């Protein structure tokens, strides 16, 4: 009898997920394995929600955004008896292995289940680019491309009205999206979670530019920056993460800038727009390569690993590395400031 392998996608969606599904399933189907999809992430394993993953079901999905398997932020370890139900579901579905595609939370669950005996491999994805063990995650390039386009559009309005405009982008723990958007889009300042915001320094730089004749400015902020007047905690998900979209970081940054500079300042948050749409060529290729390697790891029986980009190549690394959040190094931020500062 052929071996049966399940594939799931968990956490927030991002462009490239379908390419990763296709990559893993293709490698396994070529080897004669039976492949099934599990719907809505870990929820699919708990509820035995099975989706077909044959060649016909994967026709023309490479360039589609989202995930044909659907997703959720279900955490089996936060559900009563969830871990045992997940293991039971694995057994009842007759699975020989599982491919988990997701970010640090999804892969964290995969790592725990592997340590408890399940044969699991992982594929890292996130538009935030913050999964440990890999230099790049698919979804990031597409999200930054979308954010840069938004920033370029804001430039037209900022210039027309001599305003300062703030663009809020995603990024809970890491500021990769904000940093790349700001540098590639020629913003005037960037705020990231890794560096304490200095509004005085930022506003002084913006006003020096205004004094020399640039009567508008663009600021990019990650949604995860710390603003000290914050009080209490908002709504959280199954992994304990606060819904940052409810904090209105961009609006609060804009108010702070206007108060300090006297210049009319407005904000825009592009939010989920960064998640959807067709993946870029880079993300299609990276997701395909990562998914294919995950399938190869199953074929070899090399479990407890995930596909990762290391020094430009896609290689297997320890799945436990996914839990180490990859933040922006100080030298990257200093490079950005060399272009943002006005002295």
Phi and psi in degrees as GROMACS dihedral restraints (atoms count N, CA, C in turn):
[ dihedral_restraints ]
;  ai    aj    ak    al  type     phi  dphi    fc
    3     4     5     6     1   -73.7    20    10
    4     5     6     7     1   151.9    20    10
    6     7     8     9     1   -75.1    20    10
    7     8     9    10     1   150.8    20    10
    9    10    11    12     1  -115.9    20    10
   10    11    12    13     1   126.4    20    10
   12    13    14    15     1  -123.5    20    10
   13    14    15    16     1   134.8    20    10
   15    16    17    18     1  -101.4    20    10
   16    17    18    19     1   147.4    20    10
   18    19    20    21     1  -127.2    20    10
   19    20    21    22     1   134.4    20    10
   21    22    23    24     1  -134.9    20    10
   22    23    24    25     1   156.2    20    10
   24    25    26    27     1  -123.3    20    10
   25    26    27    28     1   123.6    20    10
   27    28    29    30     1  -121.3    20    10
   28    29    30    31     1   162.0    20    10
   30    31    32    33     1    79.7    20    10
   31    32    33    34     1  -163.4    20    10
   33    34    35    36     1   -66.4    20    10
   34    35    36    37     1   142.6    20    10
   36    37    38    39     1   -74.2    20    10
   37    38    39    40     1   161.2    20    10
   39    40    41    42     1  -160.0    20    10
   40    41    42    43     1   157.3    20    10
   42    43    44    45     1   -62.1    20    10
   43    44    45    46     1   135.2    20    10
   45    46    47    48     1   112.5    20    10
   46    47    48    49     1   -13.5    20    10
   48    49    50    51     1   -60.4    20    10
   49    50    51    52     1   -42.6    20    10
   51    52    53    54     1   -66.8    20    10
   52    53    54    55     1   -34.1    20    10
   54    55    56    57     1   -65.5    20    10
   55    56    57    58     1   -38.0    20    10
   57    58    59    60     1   -68.5    20    10
   58    59    60    61     1   -42.5    20    10
   60    61    62    63     1   -57.4    20    10
   61    62    63    64     1   -48.3    20    10
   63    64    65    66     1   -61.7    20    10
   64    65    66    67     1   -40.6    20    10
   66    67    68    69     1   -63.9    20    10
   67    68    69    70     1   -47.5    20    10
   69    70    71    72     1   -66.2    20    10
   70    71    72    73     1   -46.8    20    10
   72    73    74    75     1   -64.7    20    10
   73    74    75    76     1   -38.5    20    10
   75    76    77    78     1   -61.8    20    10
   76    77    78    79     1   -44.8    20    10
   78    79    80    81     1   -60.8    20    10
   79    80    81    82     1   -41.0    20    10
   81    82    83    84     1   -72.8    20    10
   82    83    84    85     1   -41.3    20    10
   84    85    86    87     1   -64.5    20    10
   85    86    87    88     1   -37.8    20    10
   87    88    89    90     1   -62.7    20    10
   88    89    90    91     1   -24.0    20    10
   90    91    92    93     1   -92.1    20    10
   91    92    93    94     1    -1.4    20    10
   93    94    95    96     1    91.1    20    10
   94    95    96    97     1    10.3    20    10
   96    97    98    99     1   -77.4    20    10
   97    98    99   100     1   154.9    20    10
   99   100   101   102     1   -91.1    20    10
  100   101   102   103     1   132.8    20    10
  102   103   104   105     1  -122.8    20    10
  103   104   105   106     1   132.8    20    10
  105   106   107   108     1  -127.3    20    10
  106   107   108   109     1   152.6    20    10
  108   109   110   111     1   -99.0    20    10
  109   110   111   112     1   147.2    20    10
  111   112   113   114     1  -109.7    20    10
  112   113   114   115     1   121.3    20    10
  114   115   116   117     1   -75.2    20    10
  115   116   117   118     1   141.9    20    10
  117   118   119   120     1    62.0    20    10
  118   119   120   121     1    44.0    20    10
  120   121   122   123     1    66.5    20    10
  121   122   123   124     1  -140.9    20    10
  123   124   125   126     1   -64.5    20    10
  124   125   126   127     1   -21.3    20    10
  126   127   128   129     1   -60.3    20    10
  127   128   129   130     1   -33.5    20    10
  129   130   131   132     1   -65.8    20    10
  130   131   132   133     1   -32.1    20    10
  132   133   134   135     1   -76.0    20    10
  133   134   135   136     1   -37.7    20    10
  135   136   137   138     1   -66.4    20    10
  136   137   138   139     1   -40.0    20    10
  138   139   140   141     1  -102.9    20    10
  139   140   141   142     1     2.7    20    10
  141   142   143   144     1    54.8    20    10
  142   143   144   145     1    48.2    20    10
  144   145   146   147     1   -86.9    20    10
  145   146   147   148     1   100.3    20    10
  147   148   149   150     1  -100.6    20    10
  148   149   150   151     1   134.2    20    10
  150   151   152   153     1  -121.4    20    10
  151   152   153   154     1   144.3    20    10
  153   154   155   156     1   -69.1    20    10
  154   155   156   157     1   140.3    20    10
  156   157   158   159     1  -135.2    20    10
  157   158   159   160     1    71.6    20    10
  159   160   161   162     1  -108.7    20    10
  160   161   162   163     1  -178.1    20    10
  162   163   164   165     1   -63.7    20    10
  163   164   165   166     1   -35.8    20    10
  165   166   167   168     1   -65.1    20    10
  166   167   168   169     1   -39.3    20    10
  168   169   170   171     1   -71.7    20    10
  169   170   171   172     1   -15.2    20    10
  171   172   173   174     1  -106.0    20    10
  172   173   174   175     1     9.7    20    10
  174   175   176   177     1   -63.0    20    10
  175   176   177   178     1   127.4    20    10
  177   178   179   180     1    59.8    20    10
  178   179   180   181     1    34.4    20    10
  180   181   182   183     1   -99.2    20    10
  181   182   183   184     1    -9.5    20    10
  183   184   185   186     1   -55.4    20    10
  184   185   186   187     1   -42.8    20    10
  186   187   188   189     1   -94.8    20    10
  187   188   189   190     1     7.0    20    10
  189   190   191   192     1   -88.7    20    10
  190   191   192   193     1   140.1    20    10
  192   193   194   195     1   -77.8    20    10
  193   194   195   196     1   178.0    20    10
  195   196   197   198     1    68.3    20    10
  196   197   198   199     1  -156.1    20    10
  198   199   200   201     1  -142.2    20    10
  199   200   201   202     1   129.4    20    10
  201   202   203   204     1   -67.3    20    10
  202   203   204   205     1   -16.8    20    10
  204   205   206   207     1   -90.3    20    10
  205   206   207   208     1    -6.0    20    10
  207   208   209   210     1    63.0    20    10
  208   209   210   211     1   169.9    20    10
  210   211   212   213     1  -147.8    20    10
  211   212   213   214     1   169.0    20    10
  213   214   215   216     1  -161.4    20    10
  214   215   216   217     1   169.5    20    10
  216   217   218   219     1  -101.2    20    10
  217   218   219   220     1    33.5    20    10
  219   220   221   222     1   -64.5    20    10
  220   221   222   223     1   131.3    20    10
  222   223   224   225     1  -118.5    20    10
  223   224   225   226     1   106.0    20    10
  225   226   227   228     1   -55.7    20    10
  226   227   228   229     1   -27.8    20    10
  228   229   230   231     1   -81.7    20    10
  229   230   231   232     1    -3.2    20    10
  231   232   233   234     1  -110.0    20    10
  232   233   234   235     1     1.9    20    10
  234   235   236   237     1  -105.9    20    10
  235   236   237   238     1   137.0    20    10
  237   238   239   240     1   -55.5    20    10
  238   239   240   241     1   117.7    20    10
  240   241   242   243     1    69.2    20    10
  241   242   243   244     1    16.5    20    10
  243   244   245   246     1   -62.6    20    10
  244   245   246   247     1   -43.3    20    10
  246   247   248   249     1   -63.2    20    10
  247   248   249   250     1   -42.4    20    10
  249   250   251   252     1   -68.2    20    10
  250   251   252   253     1   -36.3    20    10
  252   253   254   255     1   -65.4    20    10
  253   254   255   256     1   -37.0    20    10
  255   256   257   258     1   -64.0    20    10
  256   257   258   259     1   -44.3    20    10
  258   259   260   261     1   -65.7    20    10
  259   260   261   262     1   -39.2    20    10
  261   262   263   264     1   -65.7    20    10
  262   263   264   265     1   -40.9    20    10
  264   265   266   267     1   -62.1    20    10
  265   266   267   268     1   -40.6    20    10
  267   268   269   270     1   -57.6    20    10
  268   269   270   271     1   -45.2    20    10
  270   271   272   273     1   -70.8    20    10
  271   272   273   274     1   -44.4    20    10
  273   274   275   276     1   -66.8    20    10
  274   275   276   277     1   -28.9    20    10
  276   277   278   279     1   -83.6    20    10
  277   278   279   280     1    -1.4    20    10
  279   280   281   282     1    68.1    20    10
  280   281   282   283     1    31.7    20    10
  282   283   284   285     1   -80.0    20    10
  283   284   285   286     1   144.0    20    10
  285   286   287   288     1  -102.5    20    10
  286   287   288   289     1   -19.1    20    10
  288   289   290   291     1  -164.0    20    10
  289   290   291   292     1   164.3    20    10
  291   292   293   294     1  -136.8    20    10
  292   293   294   295     1   135.5    20    10
  294   295   296   297     1  -108.8    20    10
  295   296   297   298     1   115.1    20    10
  297   298   299   300     1  -104.0    20    10
  298   299   300   301     1   122.9    20    10
  300   301   302   303     1  -110.2    20    10
  301   302   303   304     1   117.5    20    10
  303   304   305   306     1  -179.8    20    10
  304   305   306   307     1  -173.4    20    10
  306   307   308   309     1   -91.4    20    10
  307   308   309   310     1  -159.1    20    10
  309   310   311   312     1   -59.8    20    10
  310   311   312   313     1   -35.3    20    10
  312   313   314   315     1   -71.2    20    10
  313   314   315   316     1   -50.9    20    10
  315   316   317   318     1   -60.4    20    10
  316   317   318   319     1   -44.2    20    10
  318   319   320   321     1   -73.0    20    10
  319   320   321   322     1   -25.9    20    10
  321   322   323   324     1   -64.2    20    10
  322   323   324   325     1   -42.7    20    10
  324   325   326   327     1   -64.0    20    10
  325   326   327   328     1   -42.2    20    10
  327   328   329   330     1   -59.1    20    10
  328   329   330   331     1   -42.1    20    10
  330   331   332   333     1   -63.9    20    10
  331   332   333   334     1   -40.6    20    10
  333   334   335   336     1   -64.3    20    10
  334   335   336   337     1   -45.2    20    10
  336   337   338   339     1   -64.3    20    10
  337   338   339   340     1   -36.8    20    10
  339   340   341   342     1   -65.1    20    10
  340   341   342   343     1   -41.5    20    10
  342   343   344   345     1   -64.8    20    10
  343   344   345   346     1   -19.9    20    10
  345   346   347   348     1  -100.1    20    10
  346   347   348   349     1    12.3    20    10
  348   349   350   351     1   113.3    20    10
  349   350   351   352     1    -7.9    20    10
  351   352   353   354     1   -83.4    20    10
  352   353   354   355     1   139.1    20    10
  354   355   356   357     1   -79.9    20    10
  355   356   357   358     1   100.9    20    10
  357   358   359   360     1  -128.6    20    10
  358   359   360   361     1   142.9    20    10
  360   361   362   363     1  -127.5    20    10
  361   362   363   364     1   160.6    20    10
  363   364   365   366     1  -125.9    20    10
  364   365   366   367     1   158.2    20    10
  366   367   368   369     1  -131.4    20    10
  367   368   369   370     1   117.8    20    10
  369   370   371   372     1   -80.2    20    10
  370   371   372   373     1   131.6    20    10
  372   373   374   375     1  -138.9    20    10
  373   374   375   376     1   146.1    20    10
  375   376   377   378     1   176.7    20    10
  376   377   378   379     1   137.8    20    10
  378   379   380   381     1   -69.6    20    10
  379   380   381   382     1   -18.4    20    10
  381   382   383   384     1   -76.4    20    10
  382   383   384   385     1   -17.6    20    10
  384   385   386   387     1    61.8    20    10
  385   386   387   388     1    33.4    20    10
  387   388   389   390     1  -113.6    20    10
  388   389   390   391     1    13.5    20    10
  390   391   392   393     1   -78.3    20    10
  391   392   393   394     1   129.9    20    10
  393   394   395   396     1   -68.1    20    10
  394   395   396   397     1   154.1    20    10
  396   397   398   399     1    90.4    20    10
  397   398   399   400     1   -10.9    20    10
  399   400   401   402     1  -133.6    20    10
  400   401   402   403     1   142.5    20    10
  402   403   404   405     1   -74.1    20    10
  403   404   405   406     1   -34.8    20    10
  405   406   407   408     1  -140.4    20    10
  406   407   408   409     1   146.0    20    10
  408   409   410   411     1  -112.0    20    10
  409   410   411   412     1   144.6    20    10
  411   412   413   414     1   -69.4    20    10
  412   413   414   415     1   151.5    20    10
  414   415   416   417     1   103.5    20    10
  415   416   417   418     1   -31.5    20    10
  417   418   419   420     1   -67.6    20    10
  418   419   420   421     1   -49.3    20    10
  420   421   422   423     1   -59.9    20    10
  421   422   423   424     1   -42.1    20    10
  423   424   425   426     1   -65.6    20    10
  424   425   426   427     1   -44.0    20    10
  426   427   428   429     1   -64.5    20    10
  427   428   429   430     1   -38.7    20    10
  429   430   431   432     1   -69.4    20    10
  430   431   432   433     1   -37.4    20    10
  432   433   434   435     1   -60.3    20    10
  433   434   435   436     1   -42.6    20    10
  435   436   437   438     1   -65.3    20    10
  436   437   438   439     1   -42.8    20    10
  438   439   440   441     1   -66.6    20    10
  439   440   441   442     1   -38.2    20    10
  441   442   443   444     1   -65.0    20    10
  442   443   444   445     1   -39.8    20    10
  444   445   446   447     1   -60.7    20    10
  445   446   447   448     1   -42.1    20    10
  447   448   449   450     1   -62.8    20    10
  448   449   450   451     1   -41.4    20    10
  450   451   452   453     1   -64.4    20    10
  451   452   453   454     1   -40.5    20    10
  453   454   455   456     1   -62.5    20    10
  454   455   456   457     1   -37.5    20    10
  456   457   458   459     1   -68.6    20    10
  457   458   459   460     1   -38.5    20    10
  459   460   461   462     1   -65.4    20    10
  460   461   462   463     1   -30.9    20    10
  462   463   464   465     1   -57.9    20    10
  463   464   465   466     1   -40.6    20    10
  465   466   467   468     1   -60.5    20    10
  466   467   468   469     1   -44.3    20    10
  468   469   470   471     1   -70.4    20    10
  469   470   471   472     1   -42.0    20    10
  471   472   473   474     1   -59.7    20    10
  472   473   474   475     1   -44.5    20    10
  474   475   476   477     1   -66.4    20    10
  475   476   477   478     1   -40.6    20    10
  477   478   479   480     1   -65.0    20    10
  478   479   480   481     1   -34.1    20    10
  480   481   482   483     1  -110.4    20    10
  481   482   483   484     1     5.3    20    10
  483   484   485   486     1    54.1    20    10
  484   485   486   487     1    43.5    20    10
  486   487   488   489     1  -105.3    20    10
  487   488   489   490     1   168.2    20    10
  489   490   491   492     1  -104.0    20    10
  490   491   492   493     1   127.3    20    10
  492   493   494   495     1  -118.1    20    10
  493   494   495   496     1   136.1    20    10
  495   496   497   498     1  -109.4    20    10
  496   497   498   499     1   128.2    20    10
  498   499   500   501     1  -107.9    20    10
  499   500   501   502     1   118.3    20    10
  501   502   503   504     1   -93.9    20    10
  502   503   504   505     1   125.3    20    10
  504   505   506   507     1  -120.2    20    10
  505   506   507   508     1   167.9    20    10
  507   508   509   510     1   -72.3    20    10
  508   509   510   511     1   159.6    20    10
  510   511   512   513     1   146.8    20    10
  511   512   513   514     1    92.3    20    10
  513   514   515   516     1   -76.3    20    10
  514   515   516   517     1   -57.2    20    10
  516   517   518   519     1  -106.6    20    10
  517   518   519   520     1   -21.6    20    10
  519   520   521   522     1  -127.7    20    10
  520   521   522   523     1   145.7    20    10
  522   523   524   525     1  -102.8    20    10
  523   524   525   526     1    25.1    20    10
  525   526   527   528     1   -59.0    20    10
  526   527   528   529     1   -43.5    20    10
  528   529   530   531     1   -63.9    20    10
  529   530   531   532     1   -46.3    20    10
  531   532   533   534     1   -63.6    20    10
  532   533   534   535     1   -44.2    20    10
  534   535   536   537     1   -63.3    20    10
  535   536   537   538     1   -49.3    20    10
  537   538   539   540     1   -66.1    20    10
  538   539   540   541     1   -38.6    20    10
  540   541   542   543     1   -63.0    20    10
  541   542   543   544     1   -46.0    20    10
  543   544   545   546     1   -65.0    20    10
  544   545   546   547     1   -43.4    20    10
  546   547   548   549     1   -70.8    20    10
  547   548   549   550     1   -46.6    20    10
  549   550   551   552     1   -71.4    20    10
  550   551   552   553     1   -25.7    20    10
  552   553   554   555     1  -100.2    20    10
  553   554   555   556     1     7.7    20    10
  555   556   557   558     1    56.2    20    10
  556   557   558   559     1    47.4    20    10
  558   559   560   561     1   -71.1    20    10
  559   560   561   562     1   166.9    20    10
  561   562   563   564     1   -94.1    20    10
  562   563   564   565     1   -16.3    20    10
  564   565   566   567     1  -165.0    20    10
  565   566   567   568     1   153.4    20    10
  567   568   569   570     1  -133.6    20    10
  568   569   570   571     1   138.2    20    10
  570   571   572   573     1  -116.6    20    10
  571   572   573   574     1   125.5    20    10
  573   574   575   576     1  -128.4    20    10
  574   575   576   577     1   156.6    20    10
  576   577   578   579     1   -62.5    20    10
  577   578   579   580     1   -26.3    20    10
  579   580   581   582     1   -74.6    20    10
  580   581   582   583     1   -17.4    20    10
  582   583   584   585     1  -124.3    20    10
  583   584   585   586     1   128.0    20    10
  585   586   587   588     1   -58.4    20    10
  586   587   588   589     1   125.7    20    10
  588   589   590   591     1   -63.1    20    10
  589   590   591   592     1   132.6    20    10
  591   592   593   594     1  -115.4    20    10
  592   593   594   595     1    91.3    20    10
  594   595   596   597     1   -66.9    20    10
  595   596   597   598     1   -32.4    20    10
  597   598   599   600     1   -64.9    20    10
  598   599   600   601     1   -46.3    20    10
  600   601   602   603     1   -62.6    20    10
  601   602   603   604     1   -45.1    20    10
  603   604   605   606     1   -62.4    20    10
  604   605   606   607     1   -49.2    20    10
  606   607   608   609     1   -67.1    20    10
  607   608   609   610     1   -34.5    20    10
  609   610   611   612     1   -63.2    20    10
  610   611   612   613     1   -41.9    20    10
  612   613   614   615     1   -65.1    20    10
  613   614   615   616     1   -42.7    20    10
  615   616   617   618     1   -62.2    20    10
  616   617   618   619     1   -38.8    20    10
  618   619   620   621     1   -73.7    20    10
  619   620   621   622     1   -31.1    20    10
  621   622   623   624     1   -65.8    20    10
  622   623   624   625     1   -38.6    20    10
  624   625   626   627     1   -64.6    20    10
  625   626   627   628     1   -38.6    20    10
  627   628   629   630     1   -65.2    20    10
  628   629   630   631     1   -37.5    20    10
  630   631   632   633     1   -65.4    20    10
  631   632   633   634     1   -30.8    20    10
  633   634   635   636     1   -89.8    20    10
  634   635   636   637     1     4.2    20    10
  636   637   638   639     1   115.8    20    10
  637   638   639   640     1    -2.3    20    10
  639   640   641   642     1   -91.5    20    10
  640   641   642   643     1   102.4    20    10
  642   643   644   645     1   -89.9    20    10
  643   644   645   646     1    15.1    20    10
  645   646   647   648     1  -143.9    20    10
  646   647   648   649     1   167.0    20    10
  648   649   650   651     1  -156.0    20    10
  649   650   651   652     1   154.9    20    10
  651   652   653   654     1  -123.6    20    10
  652   653   654   655     1   130.1    20    10
  654   655   656   657     1  -122.6    20    10
  655   656   657   658     1   133.6    20    10
  657   658   659   660     1  -111.3    20    10
  658   659   660   661     1   129.8    20    10
  660   661   662   663     1  -127.0    20    10
  661   662   663   664     1   139.0    20    10
  663   664   665   666     1   -73.0    20    10
  664   665   666   667     1   147.7    20    10
  666   667   668   669     1   -68.4    20    10
  667   668   669   670     1   -16.7    20    10
  669   670   671   672     1   -96.4    20    10
  670   671   672   673     1     9.4    20    10
  672   673   674   675     1   -67.4    20    10
  673   674   675   676     1   158.3    20    10
  675   676   677   678     1   -92.3    20    10
  676   677   678   679     1   125.8    20    10
  678   679   680   681     1  -119.3    20    10
  679   680   681   682     1   119.7    20    10
  681   682   683   684     1   -67.5    20    10
  682   683   684   685     1   -19.4    20    10
  684   685   686   687     1   -80.5    20    10
  685   686   687   688     1     4.3    20    10
  687   688   689   690     1   -61.6    20    10
  688   689   690   691     1   140.6    20    10
  690   691   692   693     1  -134.3    20    10
  691   692   693   694     1   142.8    20    10
  693   694   695   696     1    69.3    20    10
  694   695   696   697     1  -178.8    20    10
  696   697   698   699     1  -125.6    20    10
  697   698   699   700     1   147.6    20    10
  699   700   701   702     1   -92.1    20    10
  700   701   702   703     1  -160.2    20    10
  702   703   704   705     1   -65.5    20    10
  703   704   705   706     1   141.1    20    10
  705   706   707   708     1  -122.9    20    10
  706   707   708   709     1   159.8    20    10
  708   709   710   711     1   -96.2    20    10
  709   710   711   712     1  -170.7    20    10
  711   712   713   714     1   -68.3    20    10
  712   713   714   715     1   -13.9    20    10
  714   715   716   717     1  -103.4    20    10
  715   716   717   718     1     8.6    20    10
  717   718   719   720     1    83.0    20    10
  718   719   720   721     1    11.8    20    10
  720   721   722   723     1   -87.9    20    10
  721   722   723   724     1   132.8    20    10
  723   724   725   726     1   -72.0    20    10
  724   725   726   727     1   143.0    20    10
  726   727   728   729     1   -76.2    20    10
  727   728   729   730     1    97.4    20    10
  729   730   731   732     1   -68.0    20    10
  730   731   732   733     1   -23.8    20    10
  732   733   734   735     1   -62.7    20    10
  733   734   735   736     1   -20.8    20    10
  735   736   737   738     1   -83.1    20    10
  736   737   738   739     1   -10.8    20    10
  738   739   740   741     1   -82.4    20    10
  739   740   741   742     1   -19.4    20    10
  741   742   743   744     1    61.7    20    10
  742   743   744   745     1    44.8    20    10
  744   745   746   747     1   -59.8    20    10
  745   746   747   748     1   -45.8    20    10
  747   748   749   750     1   -58.6    20    10
  748   749   750   751     1   -42.9    20    10
  750   751   752   753     1   -65.0    20    10
  751   752   753   754     1   -38.5    20    10
  753   754   755   756     1   -70.9    20    10
  754   755   756   757     1   -36.2    20    10
  756   757   758   759     1   -64.7    20    10
  757   758   759   760     1   -42.8    20    10
  759   760   761   762     1   -61.3    20    10
  760   761   762   763     1   -42.8    20    10
  762   763   764   765     1   -63.7    20    10
  763   764   765   766     1   -39.2    20    10
  765   766   767   768     1   -65.4    20    10
  766   767   768   769     1   -41.0    20    10
  768   769   770   771     1   -65.2    20    10
  769   770   771   772     1   -45.4    20    10
  771   772   773   774     1   -63.2    20    10
  772   773   774   775     1   -38.2    20    10
  774   775   776   777     1   -64.3    20    10
  775   776   777   778     1   -39.6    20    10
  777   778   779   780     1   -81.2    20    10
  778   779   780   781     1   -29.1    20    10
  780   781   782   783     1  -106.3    20    10
  781   782   783   784     1   -22.9    20    10
  783   784   785   786     1    76.8    20    10
  784   785   786   787     1     5.0    20    10
  786   787   788   789     1   -94.9    20    10
  787   788   789   790     1   134.4    20    10
  789   790   791   792     1   -58.0    20    10
  790   791   792   793     1   125.1    20    10
  792   793   794   795     1  -131.3    20    10
  793   794   795   796     1   134.7    20    10
  795   796   797   798     1  -129.2    20    10
  796   797   798   799     1   161.6    20    10
  798   799   800   801     1  -130.2    20    10
  799   800   801   802     1   155.9    20    10
  801   802   803   804     1  -140.4    20    10
  802   803   804   805     1   134.8    20    10
  804   805   806   807     1  -116.4    20    10
  805   806   807   808     1   120.0    20    10
  807   808   809   810     1   -86.3    20    10
  808   809   810   811     1   -15.4    20    10
  810   811   812   813     1    47.9    20    10
  811   812   813   814     1  -127.4    20    10
  813   814   815   816     1   -67.8    20    10
  814   815   816   817     1   -12.3    20    10
  816   817   818   819     1   -58.0    20    10
  817   818   819   820     1   -29.7    20    10
  819   820   821   822     1   -68.3    20    10
  820   821   822   823     1   -20.3    20    10
  822   823   824   825     1   -86.2    20    10
  823   824   825   826     1   -30.9    20    10
  825   826   827   828     1   -94.0    20    10
  826   827   828   829     1   179.0    20    10
  828   829   830   831     1    93.8    20    10
  829   830   831   832     1   169.5    20    10
  831   832   833   834     1   -69.3    20    10
  832   833   834   835     1   135.3    20    10
  834   835   836   837     1   -69.5    20    10
  835   836   837   838     1   150.0    20    10
  837   838   839   840     1   -66.4    20    10
  838   839   840   841     1   167.7    20    10
  840   841   842   843     1   -58.8    20    10
  841   842   843   844     1   -41.9    20    10
  843   844   845   846     1   -58.3    20    10
  844   845   846   847     1   -46.8    20    10
  846   847   848   849     1   -68.8    20    10
  847   848   849   850     1   -35.2    20    10
  849   850   851   852     1   -62.5    20    10
  850   851   852   853     1   -44.1    20    10
  852   853   854   855     1   -70.3    20    10
  853   854   855   856     1   -44.5    20    10
  855   856   857   858     1   -63.4    20    10
  856   857   858   859     1   -45.0    20    10
  858   859   860   861     1   -63.6    20    10
  859   860   861   862     1   -40.7    20    10
  861   862   863   864     1   -62.8    20    10
  862   863   864   865     1   -46.0    20    10
  864   865   866   867     1   -65.3    20    10
  865   866   867   868     1   -42.3    20    10
  867   868   869   870     1   -65.7    20    10
  868   869   870   871     1   -44.8    20    10
  870   871   872   873     1   -62.3    20    10
  871   872   873   874     1   -43.0    20    10
  873   874   875   876     1   -62.7    20    10
  874   875   876   877     1   -41.3    20    10
  876   877   878   879     1   -65.0    20    10
  877   878   879   880     1   -37.7    20    10
  879   880   881   882     1   -59.7    20    10
  880   881   882   883     1   -42.2    20    10
  882   883   884   885     1   -62.2    20    10
  883   884   885   886     1   -39.0    20    10
  885   886   887   888     1   -63.5    20    10
  886   887   888   889     1   -39.1    20    10
  888   889   890   891     1   -63.0    20    10
  889   890   891   892     1   -38.1    20    10
  891   892   893   894     1   -64.4    20    10
  892   893   894   895     1   -45.6    20    10
  894   895   896   897     1   -57.8    20    10
  895   896   897   898     1   -39.4    20    10
  897   898   899   900     1   -81.9    20    10
  898   899   900   901     1   -10.4    20    10
  900   901   902   903     1    71.4    20    10
  901   902   903   904     1    27.0    20    10
  903   904   905   906     1   -96.2    20    10
  904   905   906   907     1    77.3    20    10
  906   907   908   909     1   -86.6    20    10
  907   908   909   910     1   168.6    20    10
  909   910   911   912     1    75.0    20    10
  910   911   912   913     1    19.0    20    10
  912   913   914   915     1  -121.3    20    10
  913   914   915   916     1   164.7    20    10
  915   916   917   918     1  -137.6    20    10
  916   917   918   919     1   155.8    20    10
  918   919   920   921     1   -78.0    20    10
  919   920   921   922     1   137.0    20    10
  921   922   923   924     1  -146.1    20    10
  922   923   924   925     1   154.0    20    10
  924   925   926   927     1   -92.3    20    10
  925   926   927   928     1   119.4    20    10
  927   928   929   930     1  -131.0    20    10
  928   929   930   931     1   117.7    20    10
  930   931   932   933     1    55.0    20    10
  931   932   933   934     1    38.6    20    10
  933   934   935   936     1    85.3    20    10
  934   935   936   937     1    -7.6    20    10
  936   937   938   939     1  -108.6    20    10
  937   938   939   940     1   156.9    20    10
  939   940   941   942     1   -99.6    20    10
  940   941   942   943     1   116.0    20    10
  942   943   944   945     1  -137.0    20    10
  943   944   945   946     1   161.4    20    10
  945   946   947   948     1   -80.2    20    10
  946   947   948   949     1   137.6    20    10
  948   949   950   951     1  -133.9    20    10
  949   950   951   952     1   168.5    20    10
  951   952   953   954     1   -63.1    20    10
  952   953   954   955     1   130.4    20    10
  954   955   956   957     1   -59.4    20    10
  955   956   957   958     1   -29.5    20    10
  957   958   959   960     1   -63.3    20    10
  958   959   960   961     1   -21.5    20    10
  960   961   962   963     1   -64.9    20    10
  961   962   963   964     1   -22.3    20    10
  963   964   965   966     1   -61.1    20    10
  964   965   966   967     1   -26.5    20    10
  966   967   968   969     1   -75.3    20    10
  967   968   969   970     1   -12.8    20    10
  969   970   971   972     1   -89.0    20    10
  970   971   972   973     1   100.2    20    10
  972   973   974   975     1   -59.7    20    10
  973   974   975   976     1   128.1    20    10
  975   976   977   978     1   -90.9    20    10
  976   977   978   979     1   105.7    20    10
  978   979   980   981     1  -100.0    20    10
  979   980   981   982     1   170.4    20    10
  981   982   983   984     1   -75.9    20    10
  982   983   984   985     1   121.6    20    10
  984   985   986   987     1   -66.6    20    10
  985   986   987   988     1   153.5    20    10
  987   988   989   990     1   -58.0    20    10
  988   989   990   991     1   -35.9    20    10
  990   991   992   993     1   -65.8    20    10
  991   992   993   994     1   -30.0    20    10
  993   994   995   996     1   -66.3    20    10
  994   995   996   997     1   -42.4    20    10
  996   997   998   999     1   -66.1    20    10
  997   998   999  1000     1   -40.4    20    10
  999  1000  1001  1002     1   -64.1    20    10
 1000  1001  1002  1003     1   -36.2    20    10
 1002  1003  1004  1005     1   -60.8    20    10
 1003  1004  1005  1006     1   -44.8    20    10
 1005  1006  1007  1008     1   -61.9    20    10
 1006  1007  1008  1009     1   -44.0    20    10
 1008  1009  1010  1011     1   -62.5    20    10
 1009  1010  1011  1012     1   -27.9    20    10
 1011  1012  1013  1014     1   -59.4    20    10
 1012  1013  1014  1015     1   -27.1    20    10
 1014  1015  1016  1017     1   -97.6    20    10
 1015  1016  1017  1018     1   -22.6    20    10
 1017  1018  1019  1020     1   -86.2    20    10
 1018  1019  1020  1021     1   -34.8    20    10
 1020  1021  1022  1023     1   -69.8    20    10
 1021  1022  1023  1024     1   148.0    20    10
 1023  1024  1025  1026     1  -130.0    20    10
 1024  1025  1026  1027     1   114.6    20    10
